[in-house]
Amino acid sequence: MNRKLNRYILLLLLAVHLPAMAAYDYVMKINRAALAVVDSNVVASLHITAIQDVPAMQSVVLVPVLEDTVTLRNVELPMIFINSRNQQIYFERSLKNEYPEALAFRKKKGKNLDIDYIRTVKYESWMDNAVLKLRKQSCACNDLTDRGEQTVASFARKSPLVIELFPVLLLPPADHSVKVREESGSAFLCFEVNKWDIKPDYMTNPAELQKIHNSVNLVKNDSDVTIRKMTIEGFASPEGPYDRNVMLSEKRTEALKNYLLATQIAKGIHIEASGKGENWDGFLKYLNSHSDIPQYSQLLNIAKSNLSADEKERKMRKEASEGFMYVLRNVFPSLRNTNYTVVYTVRPFTLEESERVFETRPVNLNLNEIYRLADKYANDREKYYSIIRKAYMLYPNDSYINLTMACLAIKKGDADEAAGYLSKVNDCPEKTMDQGLVAYMKGDLTTAIRLVEQAEKRGVKQAGRQLQEFAKLKPEK
């Protein structure tokens, strides 16, 4: 019995002031007890009938234990509480959160209580010699009694009960829309004070202009795409008069546009240039992720206020001078940036072309093209997974790819990973089906059956076969 439960029972004994009762042997019948290997899990299944009544203010606690008969290494499974009426109320109010995986039942006077119990644990090699034991303790007033333990099942190594899981996925619908893509970046150009002409050799400008050149060339040199336009957005840092900064951002952005056209970097490309004024959004983003700077709270409150830009600057200089001088030197220079984006369209690809593009520019493929390529390697598990995994990296929030990733996670036995993917999947019968399998993998057969039955009603063909597999695990009445 674990220490936390012992502490609870001892506290309960101190709280109860009833006449002492004689120790008793709790009468119950174990109708079925089984251990089975299912995928990468060990499943413990019990069907118990509690016969003897539980006196008021008392509980019987059963702890199923998977134990290695050679090394005595063991793992305790979630407990079973058989409670009197008062103890059941106490469990619901005070112990449910402490033992969230435990089962708790009220034993009604004069009536048998049937308990179905099924839980899973991740298989480990030491479990090869495991048996299932049932440890028993009873708690009566002033009497905490260890009722011993009994071995109720052996690990079925010779003829294991193995069920099959049928996770499902959903292919994305045909997509004939135009594939629009973007190549984006940010440059930090240097200008002389109060000037806006581009000096390509000034300070760090050679490297920053080369960044823009490289991004444009990456798209221009791709024969599979057509450039639609290029956008440039220039920002000034939040110091100095606001109107002057707006003017500087507009003129400097326009100057960059003219430079790109004049130097042939963006020859033939339509460029849309706009000055965005002071970069307060960038400043707030920086503050929200750097709470260690001097006078952080004051700076943040002022930056978030409804004051005008010039009033914010004056207030920061006056009320948070140390912090303002810090950001003036260390933060504001990074806010004088130019964001640029090359917008382009991509032509459709055949299966053979998709394989080439997948290795060079996978972003140019849509999900249909990627799934079609993955299907080519349906019998090559490693190759198939690598394609789908890269698709997930390209489209991490797409419902279809997350459902596929959940399906693969279930197949490899990772319930938590599968649940994470399913949280980003839109409602559909296939999601319900896979949620049922995750519930089963986590040991909740009741929920698993309920969800798979829902999926069956919603038209998932594999659900019927899955329910037949689950039926193998249901205790016999």
C-alpha positions in Angstrom: 0.0 0.0 0.0 1.4 3.4 -0.8 2.3 5.9 1.9 -0.2 8.5 0.8 -3.1 6.1 1.2 -1.8 4.9 4.6 -1.6 8.5 5.8 -5.2 9.0 4.7 -6.5 5.9 6.5 -4.6 6.9 9.7 -6.1 10.4 9.6 -9.5 8.8 9.1 -9.0 6.6 12.1 -8.2 9.6 14.3 -11.3 11.4 13.0 -13.8 8.5 13.8 -14.9 7.9 17.4 -17.0 4.7 17.3 -16.7 1.6 19.4 -14.0 -0.8 18.2 -15.1 -3.7 16.0 -13.5 -7.0 15.5 -11.3 -7.6 12.5 -13.1 -9.3 9.6 -12.1 -11.1 6.4 -13.7 -9.3 3.5 -15.7 -11.7 1.3 -15.5 -11.3 -2.4 -15.5 -13.5 -5.5 -12.9 -13.1 -8.3 -14.9 -14.2 -11.3 -12.1 -13.5 -13.8 -8.5 -12.3 -13.7 -6.3 -12.1 -16.7 -3.0 -10.7 -18.0 -2.6 -10.1 -21.7 0.0 -8.7 -24.1 -1.6 -6.1 -26.4 0.7 -4.3 -28.8 3.3 -2.7 -26.6 1.2 -2.8 -23.4 0.3 -5.3 -20.7 -3.4 -5.4 -20.0 -4.7 -6.4 -16.5 -8.4 -7.4 -16.5 -10.5 -8.3 -13.4 -14.1 -9.1 -12.8 -14.9 -9.1 -9.0 -18.1 -9.5 -7.1 -18.1 -7.9 -3.7 -20.4 -9.9 -1.5 -19.9 -8.8 2.1 -21.4 -5.4 3.2 -19.0 -2.6 4.3 -19.9 -1.2 7.8 -20.5 2.5 8.1 -17.4 4.7 8.2 -15.3 1.9 6.7 -13.6 1.0 3.4 -12.0 -1.9 1.7 -9.1 -1.0 -0.6 -7.8 -3.3 -3.3 -4.5 -2.7 -5.0 -3.8 -4.7 -8.2 0.0 -5.2 -8.5 2.0 -6.5 -11.5 5.0 -8.3 -9.9 8.0 -10.1 -11.2 8.3 -13.4 -9.4 12.0 -13.6 -9.8 13.3 -10.1 -8.9 10.1 -9.0 -7.0 10.1 -5.8 -9.1 6.6 -4.5 -9.3 4.3 -1.8 -10.4 1.0 -0.8 -8.7 -2.0 -0.3 -10.8 -4.8 2.2 -9.9 -6.6 1.2 -6.7 -10.2 0.0 -6.2 -12.1 1.6 -3.2 -15.2 -0.4 -1.9 -16.9 2.1 0.4 -19.7 2.4 2.8 -22.2 5.2 2.0 -20.4 7.8 4.1 -17.0 6.8 2.8 -18.1 7.0 -0.8 -19.2 10.6 -0.1 -15.9 11.4 1.5 -14.0 9.9 -1.5 -15.9 12.0 -4.0 -15.3 15.2 -1.9 -11.8 14.7 -0.7 -9.9 11.9 -2.3 -11.0 11.9 -6.0 -8.4 14.6 -6.9 -5.7 12.8 -5.0 -6.4 9.5 -6.7 -7.7 10.5 -10.1 -7.2 7.1 -11.7 -8.7 5.1 -8.8 -12.1 3.4 -9.1 -14.5 4.0 -6.2 -17.8 2.1 -5.5 -20.4 2.3 -2.9 -21.4 -1.1 -1.6 -25.2 -1.1 -1.0 -26.3 -3.1 2.0 -27.5 -6.6 1.1 -26.7 -6.3 -2.6 -23.7 -7.8 -4.5 -21.5 -5.3 -6.3 -20.0 -6.3 -9.6 -16.7 -4.5 -10.5 -15.2 -4.5 -14.0 -11.6 -3.4 -13.9 -9.2 -3.1 -16.9 -5.9 -1.1 -16.9 -2.8 -1.1 -19.0 0.8 -0.4 -18.3 3.7 0.0 -20.8 5.4 -3.3 -21.4 9.0 -3.6 -20.1 11.2 -6.6 -20.4 11.2 -7.4 -16.6 7.5 -8.2 -17.0 8.2 -11.5 -18.7 7.9 -13.3 -15.4 5.1 -11.2 -14.1 2.0 -12.3 -12.2 -1.0 -10.2 -11.2 -1.5 -9.9 -7.4 -4.3 -8.4 -5.5 -3.3 -6.7 -2.2 -6.1 -6.1 0.3 -6.5 -3.8 3.2 -9.5 -3.0 5.3 -10.1 0.0 7.5 -12.4 -0.2 10.5 -12.6 2.1 13.4 -9.3 1.8 15.4 -8.4 -1.1 13.2 -6.1 -0.8 10.2 -5.6 -4.4 8.9 -3.5 -5.7 6.2 -5.6 -8.5 4.6 -2.6 -9.9 2.7 -2.4 -10.6 -1.0 -3.2 -13.3 -3.5 -2.0 -14.1 -7.0 -4.9 -14.0 -9.3 -3.4 -14.3 -12.8 -0.2 -15.3 -14.6 1.4 -13.5 -17.5 0.1 -15.2 -20.7 3.4 -15.6 -22.5 2.6 -18.9 -24.3 -0.8 -17.9 -25.6 -1.1 -14.1 -25.1 -4.4 -12.3 -25.7 -3.4 -9.9 -28.5 -5.9 -7.5 -30.0 -5.4 -5.4 -33.1 -5.9 -1.6 -33.2 -7.3 0.1 -36.3 -6.4 3.8 -36.2 -7.8 5.7 -39.1 -6.8 8.8 -41.1 -8.6 11.1 -43.5 -7.1 12.1 -46.9 -7.4 15.8 -47.8 -9.9 16.6 -50.5 -8.7 17.4 -54.0 -7.2 20.9 -54.1 -7.2 22.6 -57.5 -6.6 26.1 -56.1 -3.6 28.2 -57.1 -0.7 27.6 -54.8 0.4 30.9 -53.4 3.7 31.0 -51.5 5.8 33.7 -49.8 9.6 34.1 -49.2 10.0 36.6 -46.4 12.8 38.2 -44.4 13.9 41.2 -42.5 16.8 43.6 -43.2 18.3 46.2 -40.9 19.6 48.9 -43.1 21.7 51.8 -41.8 21.0 55.4 -42.7 22.7 58.7 -41.9 20.9 60.8 -39.4 17.7 62.4 -40.9 18.6 61.0 -44.3 17.0 58.3 -46.4 19.2 57.6 -49.4 20.5 54.1 -49.7 24.3 53.8 -49.2 25.2 50.2 -50.2 28.6 50.3 -48.6 27.6 52.1 -45.4 28.2 50.1 -42.1 26.4 46.8 -42.3 24.4 47.6 -45.5 26.3 45.2 -47.7 25.3 42.2 -45.7 21.7 43.4 -45.3 21.2 44.2 -48.9 22.6 40.8 -49.8 20.0 39.1 -47.6 17.3 40.7 -49.8 19.1 39.8 -53.0 19.4 36.2 -51.9 15.7 35.9 -51.0 14.6 37.4 -54.4 17.1 35.2 -56.3 15.8 32.0 -54.5 12.4 32.6 -56.1 13.6 34.1 -59.4 15.8 31.1 -60.1 13.0 28.6 -59.5 11.5 27.7 -62.9 8.4 26.2 -61.3 7.1 29.5 -59.9 5.8 32.8 -61.1 6.4 36.0 -59.0 3.3 38.0 -58.4 4.8 40.9 -56.4 7.2 42.0 -53.7 6.1 44.0 -50.6 8.4 46.2 -48.5 7.4 47.6 -45.1 9.8 50.0 -43.3 9.8 50.8 -39.6 11.4 53.5 -37.4 12.2 53.1 -33.8 10.1 54.9 -31.2 12.3 57.9 -30.3 12.1 61.4 -31.6 9.1 63.2 -33.0 6.4 60.8 -34.3 5.6 62.7 -37.5 9.3 62.9 -38.5 9.7 59.1 -37.9 6.6 58.4 -40.1 8.2 60.6 -42.9 11.6 58.9 -42.5 10.0 55.4 -42.7 8.1 56.3 -45.8 11.0 57.9 -47.6 13.5 55.2 -46.7 11.2 52.4 -47.8 10.6 54.2 -51.1 14.3 54.7 -51.5 14.9 50.9 -51.0 12.2 50.1 -53.6 14.0 52.4 -56.1 17.4 50.9 -55.3 16.1 47.4 -55.9 14.7 48.3 -59.2 17.7 50.4 -60.3 20.2 47.7 -59.5 18.2 44.9 -61.3 17.8 42.9 -58.1 14.0 43.1 -58.5 13.9 43.6 -62.2 10.5 43.1 -63.6 8.9 42.6 -60.2 6.0 44.8 -59.1 7.0 46.3 -55.7 4.6 47.7 -53.1 6.4 49.8 -50.6 4.9 51.4 -47.4 6.4 53.2 -44.4 4.8 52.0 -41.2 6.1 54.7 -38.8 7.3 53.8 -35.3 7.6 50.1 -34.5 5.6 50.0 -31.2 4.3 46.5 -32.0 7.9 45.3 -32.2 8.8 47.1 -29.0 5.8 45.4 -27.1 6.8 42.0 -28.4 10.3 42.5 -27.2 9.1 43.7 -23.7 6.8 40.7 -23.4 9.7 38.3 -23.8 12.4 40.2 -21.8 11.1 40.9 -18.3 14.7 41.2 -16.9 15.4 44.7 -18.4 15.6 47.7 -16.0 12.2 49.2 -15.0 10.4 46.6 -17.1 7.0 47.1 -15.6 7.0 50.8 -16.0 8.1 50.6 -19.6 5.5 47.9 -20.4 2.6 49.9 -18.8 3.5 53.0 -20.7 4.0 51.2 -24.0 0.6 49.6 -23.6 -1.2 52.8 -22.7 -3.5 54.8 -24.9 -1.2 57.8 -24.9 0.1 59.2 -28.2 3.5 58.0 -29.4 5.2 61.3 -28.4 3.5 61.3 -25.0 4.7 57.7 -24.4 8.3 58.6 -25.2 8.2 61.6 -22.9 6.7 59.6 -20.1 9.3 56.8 -20.4 12.2 59.4 -20.4 10.7 61.0 -17.3 9.4 58.1 -15.2 11.6 55.2 -16.3 14.8 57.0 -17.4 17.1 54.1 -16.6 15.0 51.6 -18.5 14.5 54.0 -21.4 18.2 54.6 -21.8 18.7 50.8 -21.8 16.2 50.2 -24.6 17.4 53.2 -26.5 20.9 51.6 -26.7 20.0 47.9 -26.9 16.5 47.5 -28.3 15.6 50.4 -30.5 18.2 49.8 -33.2 16.7 46.4 -33.9 13.3 48.0 -34.4 14.5 50.0 -37.4 13.9 47.2 -39.7 12.5 46.6 -43.2 10.3 43.5 -43.7 10.2 42.2 -47.2 8.1 39.5 -48.8 8.2 38.0 -52.3 4.8 36.6 -53.2 4.7 33.9 -55.9 2.5 31.1 -57.3 3.6 27.5 -58.0 2.5 25.3 -60.9 1.0 21.8 -60.2 3.4 18.8 -60.3 3.1 15.2 -61.5 4.0 12.4 -59.1 7.5 12.1 -60.5 8.0 15.9 -60.3 6.7 15.9 -56.8 9.5 13.6 -55.7 12.1 16.0 -57.1 10.5 19.0 -55.5 10.0 17.3 -52.2 13.8 17.0 -51.9 14.6 20.5 -53.0 11.7 22.9 -52.3 9.0 20.9 -50.4 7.2 24.1 -49.6 6.1 24.3 -53.2 4.0 21.2 -52.8 0.4 21.2 -51.5 -0.9 18.5 -49.2 -2.5 16.5 -52.0 0.8 16.3 -53.8 2.6 15.2 -50.6 0.0 12.6 -49.7 0.1 11.2 -53.3 3.9 10.9 -52.9 3.6 9.3 -49.5 1.1 6.8 -50.9 3.8 5.7 -53.4 5.8 4.4 -50.3 2.8 3.0 -48.4 4.7 -0.3 -48.0 7.9 1.4 -46.9 7.1 2.4 -43.3 10.3 4.4 -42.8 10.0 6.3 -46.0 6.3 6.9 -45.6 6.8 8.3 -42.1 9.6 10.6 -43.2 7.4 12.1 -45.9 4.5 12.6 -43.5 6.7 14.0 -40.8 8.1 16.7 -43.2 4.5 17.5 -44.3 3.7 18.1 -40.6 6.7 20.5 -40.3 5.4 22.4 -43.3 1.7 22.4 -42.2 1.8 22.0 -38.4 -1.7 23.2 -37.8 -3.4 21.4 -40.6 -6.2 19.1 -39.4 -5.6 16.3 -42.0 -1.8 16.0 -41.3 -2.4 16.1 -37.6 -4.9 13.2 -37.9 -2.3 11.3 -39.9 0.4 11.9 -37.3 -2.0 10.7 -34.6 -2.6 7.5 -36.6 1.1 6.9 -36.8 1.6 7.6 -33.1 -1.1 5.1 -32.2 0.6 2.5 -34.4 3.8 3.0 -32.5 2.1 2.9 -29.1 2.5 6.5 -28.0 -0.9 7.6 -26.6 0.2 11.0 -25.3 1.8 12.0 -28.6 -1.4 10.9 -30.4 -3.6 12.9 -28.1 -1.5 16.0 -28.8 -2.0 15.7 -32.5 -5.7 15.0 -32.1 -6.2 18.2 -30.2 -5.5 20.1 -33.4 -7.9 18.0 -35.5 -11.3 19.3 -36.5 -14.3 17.3 -35.4 -14.9 14.3 -37.7 -15.7 10.6 -37.2 -12.1 9.6 -37.7 -11.0 11.8 -34.9 -13.6 10.2 -32.6 -12.3 6.8 -33.6 -8.7 7.6 -32.9 -9.7 9.2 -29.6 -11.3 5.9 -28.6 -8.0 4.1 -29.3 -6.1 6.6 -27.2 -8.5 6.1 -24.3 -7.9 2.3 -24.6 -4.2 2.8 -24.7 -4.5 4.8 -21.5 -6.4 2.0 -19.8 -10.0 3.4 -20.1 -11.8 0.7 -22.0 -15.3 2.0 -21.1 -14.5 5.4 -22.8 -12.8 3.6 -25.7 -15.8 1.5 -26.4 -18.2 4.5 -26.2 -16.1 6.6 -28.6 -15.6 3.8 -31.1 -19.3 3.1 -31.0 -19.9 6.7 -31.8 -17.5 6.5 -34.7 -19.3 3.4 -36.0 -22.6 5.3 -36.0 -20.9 8.1 -37.9 -19.8 5.7 -40.6 -16.2 4.6 -39.8 -16.0 1.1 -41.3 -13.1 0.0 -39.1 -15.0 0.7 -35.9 -17.0 -2.5 -36.1 -13.8 -4.6 -36.3 -12.3 -2.6 -33.4 -15.3 -3.3 -31.2 -14.9 -7.0 -32.0 -11.3 -6.7 -30.8 -12.4 -4.9 -27.6 -14.9 -7.6 -26.9 -12.0 -10.0 -26.3 -11.0 -8.0 -23.3 -14.4 -7.6 -21.7 -14.7 -9.7 -18.6 -17.2 -12.6 -18.8 -20.3 -12.2 -16.7 
